[in-house]
Amino acid sequence: MLCRKKGPKLSIVSDLTTCRRHIESKHPAPYRDWCSKVDFKSKLPGDVKKRKAAIAIANASQTRIDGHLRPATPTERVVPYTDARFRQVAAEWLIENDMPIQALDHPKFKEMIDVASRATNGVKIPNRKATRDEIMNMFKKQMTRLKDKLNVGLSFVSSNLDDLNIL
């Protein structure tokens, strides 16, 4: 590579560090202009040292992690099942709600416990409003089924009465 500066032509070795030192000492402005035009980081030894020093200063002070933190979503802790723990909780439930001991023998209580025991991540107990809505929906379904049964029964009776010509 030849340096085309005014004066005698100088031959430069093809070693990159030698070329960079030459460019830094003889032609820094045109090189830096070219670097800014093509969005290239300067490889001149002085510029590299400045970048490393800036990085060292930035790394010397402890960084903050506030921007990376996110609030953790609270999860309910599932208590592992043991027979002793279940007996204790069942007795406490009977006492707190003034229930008779026979409540534990009720088939629906046993069904509820069987359903809950198949849960893999704990059981979400519905609140009062959700429970009330479920009871109302069950009542409406039962009334609809009863109405359908009664309508079928009435149509059956009226068709049999028509056959007997009683009316």
C-alpha positions as CSV (number, residue, x, y, z in Angstrom):
1,M,0.0,0.0,0.0
2,L,1.4,3.4,-0.9
3,C,0.8,6.6,1.0
4,R,-0.2,9.3,-1.5
5,K,0.6,12.3,0.7
6,K,2.7,15.2,-0.8
7,G,6.3,14.4,-1.0
8,P,8.1,11.1,-1.6
9,K,5.9,8.0,-1.9
10,L,6.4,5.8,1.1
11,S,5.9,2.0,1.1
12,I,3.8,0.7,4.1
13,V,3.9,-2.8,5.4
14,S,0.7,-4.7,5.1
15,D,0.5,-5.4,8.8
16,L,-2.7,-3.9,10.1
17,T,-1.3,-2.5,13.3
18,T,1.4,-0.6,11.3
19,C,-1.2,0.7,8.9
20,R,-3.4,1.8,11.7
21,R,-0.6,3.6,13.5
22,H,0.4,5.3,10.2
23,I,-3.2,6.4,9.5
24,E,-3.6,7.7,13.1
25,S,-0.4,9.7,12.9
26,K,-0.7,11.0,9.3
27,H,-4.4,10.8,8.2
28,P,-6.7,10.7,11.2
29,A,-9.3,13.2,9.9
30,P,-10.1,11.6,6.5
31,Y,-10.2,8.1,8.2
32,R,-12.6,9.3,10.9
33,D,-14.8,11.0,8.3
34,W,-14.9,7.8,6.3
35,C,-15.8,5.9,9.5
36,S,-18.7,8.2,10.3
37,K,-20.0,8.1,6.6
38,V,-20.2,4.2,6.5
39,D,-21.1,3.8,10.2
40,F,-17.9,2.0,11.0
41,K,-16.1,1.9,14.4
42,S,-12.7,3.4,14.2
43,K,-9.9,0.9,14.6
44,L,-7.2,3.5,15.3
45,P,-5.2,2.5,18.4
46,G,-6.1,5.8,20.2
47,D,-9.8,5.4,19.4
48,V,-9.8,1.8,20.6
49,K,-8.1,2.8,23.8
50,K,-10.7,5.5,24.4
51,R,-13.6,3.1,23.8
52,K,-12.0,0.5,26.2
53,A,-11.5,3.2,28.8
54,A,-15.1,4.3,28.5
55,I,-16.3,0.7,28.9
56,A,-14.0,0.2,31.9
57,I,-15.4,3.4,33.5
58,A,-19.0,2.3,32.8
59,N,-18.3,-1.2,34.3
60,A,-16.4,0.2,37.2
61,S,-19.5,1.6,38.8
62,Q,-22.1,-0.9,39.9
63,T,-25.1,-1.0,37.6
64,R,-28.7,-1.0,38.9
65,I,-31.1,-3.8,38.2
66,D,-34.2,-1.7,38.8
67,G,-35.1,-1.6,35.1
68,H,-35.0,-5.4,34.9
69,L,-37.1,-6.2,37.9
70,R,-40.7,-7.2,37.6
71,P,-43.2,-7.7,40.4
72,A,-43.7,-11.4,41.1
73,T,-47.3,-12.7,40.7
74,P,-48.3,-14.1,44.0
75,T,-49.2,-17.8,43.9
76,E,-51.1,-19.7,46.4
77,R,-49.0,-22.3,48.2
78,V,-50.5,-25.7,48.1
79,V,-50.2,-27.6,51.4
80,P,-49.3,-31.2,50.8
81,Y,-51.9,-33.8,51.7
82,T,-51.5,-36.0,54.8
83,D,-54.3,-38.0,56.5
84,A,-53.4,-36.3,59.9
85,R,-53.6,-32.8,58.4
86,F,-57.0,-33.7,56.7
87,R,-58.4,-35.0,60.0
88,Q,-57.3,-31.8,61.8
89,V,-58.8,-29.5,59.1
90,A,-62.0,-31.5,59.0
91,A,-62.4,-31.3,62.8
92,E,-61.7,-27.5,62.7
93,W,-64.3,-27.0,60.0
94,L,-66.9,-28.9,62.0
95,I,-66.1,-26.8,65.1
96,E,-66.0,-23.4,63.3
97,N,-69.3,-24.0,61.5
98,D,-71.1,-25.7,64.4
99,M,-71.7,-28.7,62.2
100,P,-72.7,-32.2,63.4
101,I,-70.0,-34.8,63.2
102,Q,-72.3,-36.7,60.8
103,A,-71.7,-34.0,58.2
104,L,-68.4,-35.8,57.3
105,D,-70.5,-38.9,56.4
106,H,-72.8,-37.1,54.0
107,P,-72.4,-38.4,50.4
108,K,-72.2,-34.9,48.9
109,F,-69.4,-34.0,51.3
110,K,-67.5,-37.1,50.2
111,E,-68.1,-36.3,46.5
112,M,-66.8,-32.8,47.1
113,I,-63.6,-34.1,48.7
114,D,-63.2,-36.7,45.9
115,V,-63.5,-34.0,43.2
116,A,-61.1,-31.7,45.1
117,S,-58.5,-34.5,45.6
118,R,-58.1,-34.7,41.8
119,A,-56.9,-31.1,41.6
120,T,-53.3,-30.8,40.6
121,N,-52.6,-27.2,41.6
122,G,-54.8,-26.8,44.6
123,V,-58.5,-25.9,44.7
124,K,-60.0,-22.5,44.0
125,I,-62.9,-22.1,46.3
126,P,-65.6,-19.8,44.8
127,N,-66.6,-16.7,46.6
128,R,-70.2,-16.0,47.8
129,K,-71.3,-14.3,44.6
130,A,-70.1,-17.2,42.4
131,T,-71.7,-19.7,44.8
132,R,-75.0,-17.8,44.7
133,D,-74.9,-17.6,40.9
134,E,-74.2,-21.4,40.7
135,I,-77.1,-22.2,43.0
136,M,-79.5,-19.9,41.0
137,N,-78.4,-21.5,37.7
138,M,-78.9,-25.0,39.2
139,F,-82.4,-24.0,40.3
140,K,-83.3,-22.6,36.9
141,K,-82.2,-25.8,35.2
142,Q,-84.2,-27.9,37.6
143,M,-87.3,-25.8,37.0
144,T,-86.8,-26.0,33.2
145,R,-86.5,-29.8,33.5
146,L,-89.5,-30.0,35.7
147,K,-91.6,-27.9,33.3
148,D,-90.5,-30.1,30.4
149,K,-91.5,-33.2,32.3
150,L,-94.9,-31.8,33.3
151,N,-95.6,-30.7,29.7
152,V,-94.8,-34.1,28.4
153,G,-97.0,-35.7,31.1
154,L,-99.9,-33.3,30.3
155,S,-99.6,-34.0,26.6
156,F,-99.6,-37.7,27.3
157,V,-102.7,-37.4,29.5
158,S,-104.6,-35.2,27.1
159,S,-103.8,-37.6,24.2
160,N,-105.1,-40.6,26.2
161,L,-108.2,-38.7,27.1
162,D,-108.8,-37.9,23.5
163,D,-108.6,-41.6,22.7
164,L,-111.2,-42.4,25.3
165,N,-113.5,-39.6,24.1
166,I,-114.2,-38.6,27.7
167,L,-113.9,-34.9,27.0
